[in-house]
Amino acid sequence: MKTIIITFILGALFSISNIYANEPEPKVLTNVETTESGTKKEIIYLDEDSSLPKDKTIMYYNTDDQMLSKCCYKWDGYKKWIGTRKYEYKYNAEGKIESVTHTEWDDNKGDWADKSETTAHVYTNQGELMATN
């Protein structure tokens, strides 16, 4: 009986691993630039069939490795990147996120929208996240 159960479990594990083995790995290009003021990380996702660019994310970090901003773009299919959304992060004295500002791309202006949404993070005296608003 134990042999049957073990055989069944091993068969299930091999079947699951074969399912995921057939999925192609996404094509991704990365670049990291480090300066005395922090780090810029750029990730470009490529179309699996054509290897043309699809999406790009650029993240900026300060010297404490805290993310300062994250900007997301899509390739217009011709010659330029178009913004989709960006996030800007502010930190309190304890190094915890104080607020996150989210801005969408304004297609009519061809630039980031004038209006943004900010989410504040509120912490307990022990430093645990209590609420966001």
C-alpha positions as a printed NumPy array, in Angstrom:
array([[  0.   ,   0.   ,   0.   ],
       [  2.833,   2.398,   0.878],
       [  4.475,   1.66 ,  -2.477],
       [  1.291,   2.557,  -4.342],
       [  0.946,   5.876,  -2.489],
       [  4.589,   6.814,  -3.035],
       [  4.343,   5.876,  -6.723],
       [  1.208,   7.995,  -7.06 ],
       [  2.839,  11.013,  -5.383],
       [  5.983,  10.752,  -7.509],
       [  3.895,  10.426, -10.679],
       [  1.902,  13.53 ,  -9.757],
       [  5.077,  15.524,  -9.06 ],
       [  6.648,  14.547, -12.386],
       [  3.436,  15.415, -14.233],
       [  3.287,  18.863, -12.657],
       [  6.958,  19.554, -13.393],
       [  6.442,  18.554, -17.038],
       [  3.532,  20.965, -17.366],
       [  5.683,  23.897, -16.215],
       [  8.729,  22.733, -18.177],
       [  6.826,  23.302, -21.432],
       [  6.093,  26.949, -20.627],
       [  8.622,  29.226, -22.321],
       [ 10.693,  31.507, -20.143],
       [  9.8  ,  35.155, -20.683],
       [ 12.432,  37.103, -22.584],
       [ 13.78 ,  39.833, -20.338],
       [ 16.642,  42.314, -20.622],
       [ 17.981,  43.983, -17.491],
       [ 20.394,  46.791, -16.785],
       [ 21.644,  48.093, -13.441],
       [ 23.525,  51.37 , -13.01 ],
       [ 24.964,  52.268,  -9.621],
       [ 26.178,  55.757,  -8.686],
       [ 27.057,  57.503,  -5.438],
       [ 23.42 ,  58.683,  -5.146],
       [ 21.792,  55.262,  -5.652],
       [ 20.838,  52.645,  -8.214],
       [ 18.784,  52.619, -11.409],
       [ 17.352,  49.247, -12.452],
       [ 15.793,  48.864, -15.886],
       [ 13.854,  45.793, -17.   ],
       [ 12.623,  45.349, -20.59 ],
       [ 10.166,  42.574, -21.389],
       [ 10.288,  41.253, -24.951],
       [  7.564,  39.677, -27.062],
       [  8.165,  35.907, -27.011],
       [  7.512,  35.464, -30.74 ],
       [  9.113,  38.542, -32.304],
       [ 11.643,  39.488, -29.567],
       [ 10.502,  43.11 , -29.99 ],
       [ 10.158,  45.215, -26.838],
       [  6.752,  45.16 , -25.097],
       [  7.057,  46.716, -21.661],
       [  9.712,  48.482, -19.625],
       [ 10.013,  49.213, -15.919],
       [ 12.573,  51.621, -14.465],
       [ 13.17 ,  51.677, -10.72 ],
       [ 15.308,  54.131,  -8.775],
       [ 16.73 ,  53.285,  -5.345],
       [ 18.573,  55.457,  -2.844],
       [ 21.831,  54.396,  -1.196],
       [ 19.837,  52.622,   1.559],
       [ 18.279,  50.429,  -1.175],
       [ 14.858,  52.012,  -0.663],
       [ 12.817,  52.32 ,  -3.844],
       [ 12.276,  56.002,  -4.65 ],
       [ 10.272,  55.577,  -7.848],
       [  8.991,  52.988, -10.279],
       [  7.943,  53.992, -13.802],
       [  6.219,  51.618, -16.218],
       [  6.175,  52.055, -20.004],
       [  4.864,  50.257, -23.069],
       [  6.49 ,  50.19 , -26.498],
       [  4.393,  52.008, -29.104],
       [  5.462,  49.553, -31.802],
       [  7.374,  52.159, -33.771],
       [ 10.088,  54.136, -32.058],
       [  9.3  ,  55.262, -28.509],
       [  8.247,  54.245, -25.042],
       [  4.917,  55.554, -23.712],
       [  4.371,  55.857, -19.983],
       [  1.579,  53.896, -18.353],
       [  1.968,  54.582, -14.633],
       [  4.515,  55.645, -12.056],
       [  4.897,  55.356,  -8.317],
       [  6.921,  57.643,  -6.05 ],
       [  7.84 ,  56.541,  -2.545],
       [  8.617,  58.614,   0.556],
       [ 10.038,  57.177,   3.773],
       [  9.843,  58.206,   7.426],
       [ 12.804,  58.537,   9.813],
       [ 12.578,  54.816,  10.661],
       [ 12.958,  53.893,   6.976],
       [  9.358,  52.739,   6.548],
       [  7.158,  53.861,   3.657],
       [  5.403,  57.073,   4.616],
       [  3.483,  57.557,   1.364],
       [  3.137,  56.243,  -2.168],
       [  2.073,  58.579,  -4.978],
       [  0.555,  56.976,  -8.075],
       [  0.341,  58.867, -11.381],
       [ -1.133,  57.651, -14.665],
       [  0.019,  58.634, -18.156],
       [ -2.108,  61.273, -19.925],
       [ -2.333,  60.225, -23.593],
       [ -3.749,  63.616, -24.593],
       [ -0.788,  65.504, -23.118],
       [  1.804,  62.871, -23.944],
       [  3.11 ,  63.241, -20.396],
       [  2.335,  62.237, -16.835],
       [ -1.085,  63.423, -15.638],
       [ -1.311,  66.526, -13.449],
       [ -3.492,  64.666, -10.957],
       [ -2.015,  61.932,  -8.749],
       [ -3.287,  59.748,  -5.928],
       [ -1.302,  59.504,  -2.707],
       [ -1.667,  56.712,  -0.177],
       [ -0.378,  57.464,   3.313],
       [  0.926,  54.68 ,   5.54 ],
       [  0.21 ,  54.929,   9.271],
       [  2.225,  52.933,  11.808],
       [  1.767,  51.987,  15.455],
       [  4.26 ,  53.121,  18.111],
       [  5.898,  49.703,  17.69 ],
       [  6.466,  50.428,  13.983],
       [  3.879,  48.005,  12.589],
       [  1.683,  49.076,   9.691],
       [ -1.692,  50.039,  11.122],
       [ -3.533,  51.562,   8.143],
       [ -3.275,  53.082,   4.696],
       [ -5.474,  55.884,   3.459]])
